[in-house]
Amino acid sequence: MNLNKIPQLSKEISYHSFNKNEFLIHQTQFDHRVKISSELYNFLQLIDNKKNIELLVKEYNKKFNGFLSTEFAYGFLYENLAKYGIIISDEIEIKPNEKPSYLKLNFVVINEKTVSKFTKYLKFLFLPKVMKSLLIVMLIALIASFYLFFNQIFYANIAKSEWLLLFFLSFIGVTLHEFGHATAAHYFGAKHSGIGGGFYLFMPVYFADVTDIWKLPKSQRIIVNLAGMYFELIYYIFLITIGFLFQNYLIIILASIYSVSILHNLNPFARSDGYWVLSDAIEKPNLMKHGAIQIKQIFKSKKSWKVIDYFLLIYGLISYSFVLFFVYFVVIKNPNSILYFPQNLTHFVKNLLVSNSKFSLAELGQLFIPMLFFYLVFGLLKSLLTKKKLLSTR
């Protein structure tokens, strides 16, 4: 540890206030974002590319009545910030900006230039008066369609050709979902990248890279998070309007089935829109990780715990309770779904190949549940094997 070292701040950084106690550093060259406390932000403001670490620490402690140690300052600068290119160091390799680990096999579907051509014309949809009017229409349409067609939506058998139509309509909808995120980011002055694809929980997903919204106020970040659902509901209104105009009730039913998946995005316990909304609302990125950490602290002293700590504990416990309940439901209450999964899947595939075959949304769900169970088991085994491999190499 060389305390005489003179820290060099990169010129390719910008600071953004995250909340009253935290700041966000954006390394624009490598597109890394790091959240720091206001105290550490004040410390970084003292770096002038002339003073060494020891002098910087003395100046900080004197100016802010702080208790910062030289060892902590060195670790903060060269073990935390240097790997993101915020502090310049020839000895430390800069981390590549990778997609989140939960997103598998990601790839670009629509590039940034193409997305930008649409977002500049669609941003009027986020004008307050336009949004309020459309949201009222959406609520009325959802209540009316589910009241009139509840049984057909959940229990009616739908022909294979009709399911193919649903998948086609859904494909358009999820594409519009990502355009919604990108358009909202553009409306509030944040950058957006292109639209990509990948796999989350073995399901194909789209994603729009709007990481730049971290520099926006909390209320605007929440609107961006909900913008995908907003665009999908506009699309839903369009579909049922077409259905009523041409008296095509199949379109209304398929649009309503699709709307169920739209509302599912509000789930805060999966990395869907609801998760990011809650994360922004309480200003805690990596919400699942914070919840898991808080569970580990449950048997330790709670004297310094704040309200947010108890909230994260409850969130973590509910998250794990869902997993445990799901395992209980599959293994204890419905073991046949696992035991007969190969047969059920084979039957389903054969049924798909038969002309005029029909199946309901409930039947499709019977296959999804064991698939999700096997995915979770595979993920757990992979995690255990990885940990075992790491321990054996130490």
Buried (B, 14 or more C-beta within 10 A) or exposed (E): EEBEBBBEBBEBBEBBEBEEEBBBBBBBEBBBBBBBEBEBBBBBEBBEEEBBBBBBBEBBBEEEEBEBEBEEBBEBBBEBBBBBBBBBBEEBEBEEEEBEEEBEEBEEBBEBEEBBEBBEEBBEBBEEEEBEEBEEBBEEBBEBBBEBBEEBBBEBEBBBEBBEBBEEBBEEBBBBBBBBBBBBBBBBEBBBBBBBBBEBBEEEBBBBBBBBBBBBBEEBBBBBBBBBBBBBBBBBBEBBBEBBEEEBBBBBBBBBBBBEEBEEBBEBBBBBBBBBBBBBBBBBBEBBEBBBBBBEBEEEEEEEBEEEBEBBBEBBBEBBEEEEEBEEEBEEEBEEBBEEBEEBEEEBEEEEEEEEBBBBBEBEEBBEBBBBBEEBEEEEEEEEEEEEEEEEEE
